[in-house]
Amino acid sequence: MKKLILLFLLGLTSFFYSFAQPSNGVEMADGLRSSGKIYVVVSVVCVIFLGFIAYLFVLDRKISRLENKEKNK
């Protein structure tokens, strides 16, 4: 079953990859890069990603504590 899911996801990603735009430059990215605003965009994405990782870490610790509390009853 796991192999089937993995094969499906691999096929799905290759299907979407075939519709990707050519890498001759995107106007929006070129404009952001030339004005220096690309660093702001990358910084915001990194902060959001790190916040999401921190949230998942805290959530995992809370769930582990609840599981241990329930196991010890």
Beta strands, then each sheet from edge to edge (+ up, - down):
end
